[in-house]
């Protein structure tokens, strides 16, 4: 993957094994895309493996480099506050 280096303490086969046991399909796709990039696929091709574009793959590689496979989990922050209040007795 040109332009950004992927940490090498995980082998592609290890990432594929993690992907196989992962319950979250989004994390599975991210693991497979990074495994493809580690094996020498172009950024675009590795992204296609994971169903994403190359820029999105880059973002996930940065998180993978920082936190390993755990960094590929979604990190929801609770979202935006509700703009409407509940009305008692209204459905």
Secondary structure, 3 states (H helix, E strand, C coil): CCCCCCCCCCCHHHHHHHHHHCCCHHHHHHHHHHHHHHCCCCHHHHHHHCCCCHHHHHHHHHHHHHHHHHHHCCCCCCCCCCCCCCCCCCC
